[in-house]
Amino acid sequence: MAEKVLMKGNEAIAEAAIQAGCRHYFGYPITPQTEIAAYMAKRMPKIGGTFLQAESEIAAINMVYGVASAGKRVMTSSSSPGISLKSEGLSYLAGADLPALVVNAQRGGPGLGGIQPSQSDYFQATRGGGHGDYHMIVLAPSSVQEMAQLTIRGFELADEYRMTAMILADGTIGQMMEPVSFDFEIKEAPAKPWATTGTKMARPHNVINSLYLNAELLEKTNIERYQKYALIEEKEALAEEYMVEDADIIIAAFGIAARVSKNAVNEARASGIKAGLIRPITLWPFPKAVFAKHADHAKQIISVELSMGQMIEDVQLATQCKVPVSLCYRVGGMIPTPDQVYQAIVEANEKGGK
Amino acid sequence: MATREFLFAGFGGQGLLFSGKVLAYKGLIEDKNVSWLPSYGPEMRGGTANCSVILSDEPVGAPIVLTPEVLVAMNLPSLDKYENTVRKGGIILVDSSLIERKVERTDVDVYYVPATKLADENGAGRLANMILMGKLLSVLDEYNEETVSKALEKCISARHADMLDLNRKAMEIGRNYAE
């Protein structure tokens, strides 16, 4: 096994991207994810890659569009306000069926908000973010090891399905250091016969475009894209289940909120409350089946979020409101304490229930 | 030791994030689960800085230390802010050359080390942080010369290899300091 090293979550993303064969990074600095750009600036020139600090987030995402069109693994990273700026580009990437990896180390919003961690871009990420009918594959790491692992997985999924994969992290996971081992088997990028790499006078032109003036044709491409999304929903949804088999009270939480919640679940178990945790690892596709499976035996589900309640809507949809779902939250850069979550569990256990 | 939570707090530039990293690396080398989380707010610029370190035999849950077992305070605002968060029976290490007041708690073990003064006197000008780390590991009976040395090698880049011995020396000063 590869030796474990201590690394910041942001650095782990950058190193994993390089190991996944990404040789092109475009970004614009913003707290709390600047370590990704810093790492890329240091490493890319040494391995024949491109690090480019663009003049803006919008420029960076369009450079991503260009490299993706040429069939190479490419990424950009930013934090919440910067991702809003990139949203037009995200929609164009979707409309042109281009694979790319985008990292959002979320901070408090709306507006410029703050620089402390947040999960309030959940809607933006899972509903697409930009205009039009589309999705991104959204991966939610909750440890530095997963920052690395899901970055690699993100590149693979993006290539496999020709779409954007987003790492939806937060300031805490980005800034914290934990041991990480780069012991990955990395799938090579598949052949990309659609890429604009020059015809060499041997094939017709490949065209990368998201403009369809023919409404019937645009409808058809949308429907076909959604057939692909249906397949992804069936095959790629992923969640960690922690002590949920017999749980009366189930916490739903991802990322940093899931780590805080795990402490609370352990504390609840120690005091005799049957608590458990479902941690979605993919936020889109949402792991609906896992929630549906446990909706029958749970008395209550508590969605723990660093937002005013965004994922809670997916939990309610996934459980078809068979079980009450409540919200436990902090926002603006604040993080719920394990004790706050524990109190919510105690309260739900006493008076919650169907 | 099941789980031990540390909080290092002081001014930006005192090397608290660095000493926290050495502790975390030592834990990693000793096969423990570890996490290290810095404060990264605007307060870092010229103001207070702190970092949470957790060493555990179990996987680490929340990486934020709210009720530390060990507090290392390198300025007065940090001691004022965190003194009451330390768990009963915990440990507070104070750089007594920078903090004049005494710890008010009576239910914790307190160690006063004039670390900044000791660093100056011993030609280790900026290594008060490592003097405190030496004392801390000795108080915890966790001063393992081999893993300490390996951790320092991991945390000090090749470019600054000349600082290795000075760091080791600073830690020894702390280890041997008796009030």
Interface residues (C-beta under 8 A of the other chain):
Chain A: K4 V5 L6 T31 P32 I115 Q116 G171 T172 Q175 M176 M177 E178 P179 I256 R259 V260 K262 N263 N266 I335 T337 P338
Chain B: K21 A24 Y25 L28 N33 V34 S35 W36 L37 P38 Y40 G41 P42 V60 G61 A62 P63 I64 L66 K154
